[in-house]
Amino acid sequence: MKIFIACDHAAFEAKEALKGSLASAHDLSDLGTHSADSVHYPEYAAKLAQEVLRHPGSRGILLCGSGIGVSIAANRFKGIRAALCHDLDDAEMCRRHNDANVICLAGRKTPAPLMTEMCQKFLSTAFEGGRHQTRVEMMEKL
């Protein structure tokens, strides 16, 4: 599975730590930012959303200081289901029930080991389908 990762300046260090812990087990593409210099998070959320849409079956990992901004920006794209997650249960359930294809993380608030665990849970959890498929289809029609 192709995995895309991107962040703004506020989460640059968190992204680098996360990337280091995931790269050996996943086909990971870093879309930036590549330094702690100030940037605009919507640009990186858009880059990642477009790549996830271009590569069916891929997933994305987006980070900013709080995770809120990137989740709002990514969800502007039809076909993207970006979920802001704070714990392992969020990371599992966003996949299981919502077929989320992008996980959003708070780089300034979430410890690196927990982010790694959350991403592993997000990447390894399957969508349940069934009644949840109906709900995902309803969201796509909004």
C-alpha positions in Angstrom: 0.0 0.0 0.0 1.3 3.4 -0.9 1.4 5.9 2.0 1.7 9.6 1.7 2.8 11.9 4.5 2.8 15.7 4.8 2.9 18.4 7.4 3.3 22.0 8.1 6.1 23.7 10.0 4.5 23.1 13.4 4.6 19.4 12.9 7.9 19.0 11.0 9.8 17.4 13.8 6.9 15.1 14.6 6.7 14.1 10.9 10.4 13.3 10.8 10.1 11.1 13.8 7.1 9.3 12.5 8.6 8.9 9.1 11.6 7.2 10.6 9.5 4.7 12.5 7.3 3.8 9.5 9.5 4.0 6.5 11.1 0.5 6.8 7.7 -1.3 6.8 5.8 0.9 4.3 6.1 2.5 0.8 6.2 6.0 2.2 6.3 9.2 0.1 7.1 12.5 2.0 5.3 15.4 0.4 6.8 18.0 2.7 7.3 20.4 4.3 11.0 19.7 4.5 12.0 22.2 7.2 10.6 24.0 10.2 10.3 27.3 8.2 6.8 28.7 8.2 4.5 27.4 5.5 0.7 27.3 4.9 -0.9 23.9 5.9 -3.6 24.0 3.3 -1.0 23.6 0.6 0.3 20.4 2.1 -3.1 19.0 2.9 -4.1 19.6 -0.8 -0.9 18.0 -2.1 -1.6 14.9 0.0 -5.3 14.7 -0.8 -4.6 14.9 -4.5 -2.0 12.1 -4.3 -4.3 9.8 -2.3 -7.0 10.4 -4.9 -4.6 9.7 -7.7 -3.5 6.4 -6.2 -6.6 4.3 -5.3 -6.1 2.2 -2.2 -3.4 4.5 -0.8 -3.6 6.2 2.5 -2.4 9.5 3.9 -0.9 10.8 7.1 -1.3 14.6 7.7 0.1 16.6 10.6 -0.1 20.1 11.8 0.2 21.6 15.3 -3.3 20.6 16.4 -4.3 18.4 13.5 -7.5 20.5 13.0 -6.4 22.7 10.1 -5.1 19.8 8.0 -8.3 17.8 8.6 -10.5 20.6 7.6 -8.4 21.3 4.4 -8.2 17.7 3.4 -11.9 17.1 3.8 -12.6 19.7 1.1 -11.7 17.1 -1.5 -14.4 14.7 -2.7 -13.3 11.2 -1.9 -11.1 12.1 1.0 -12.2 11.0 4.4 -9.7 12.6 6.8 -10.1 11.8 10.5 -8.4 13.7 13.3 -7.3 11.1 15.8 -6.2 11.5 19.4 -5.8 7.9 20.5 -5.7 4.2 19.3 -9.4 3.8 19.4 -9.9 6.8 17.1 -7.3 5.4 14.7 -9.0 2.0 14.6 -12.6 3.2 14.4 -12.0 5.8 11.7 -10.9 2.9 9.5 -13.4 0.3 10.7 -16.6 2.4 10.5 -15.7 5.4 8.2 -13.2 3.9 5.8 -11.0 6.9 6.5 -8.2 7.2 3.9 -6.3 10.0 5.8 -5.3 10.2 9.4 -4.7 13.6 10.9 -2.5 14.1 13.9 -1.6 16.8 16.3 2.2 17.2 16.0 2.4 19.6 19.0 0.2 17.6 21.3 0.7 13.9 20.6 3.8 12.0 21.8 5.8 10.4 18.9 5.4 6.8 20.2 1.7 7.2 20.4 1.6 8.7 16.8 3.5 5.7 15.6 1.1 3.3 17.2 -1.9 5.2 15.9 -0.5 5.1 12.4 0.2 1.4 12.6 -3.4 0.8 13.8 -4.8 3.1 11.0 -2.7 1.3 8.4 -3.6 -2.2 9.6 -7.3 -1.9 10.2 -9.8 -3.0 7.6 -13.1 -1.3 6.8 -16.0 -3.3 8.1 -18.4 -2.4 5.3 -22.0 -3.5 5.8 -24.2 -0.8 7.4 -21.1 1.4 7.4 -20.7 1.2 3.6 -24.2 2.8 3.4 -23.1 5.7 5.6 -19.9 6.2 3.7 -21.9 6.4 0.4 -24.3 8.9 2.1 -21.3 11.1 3.0 -20.0 10.9 -0.6 -23.4 12.3 -1.8 -23.3 15.4 0.4 
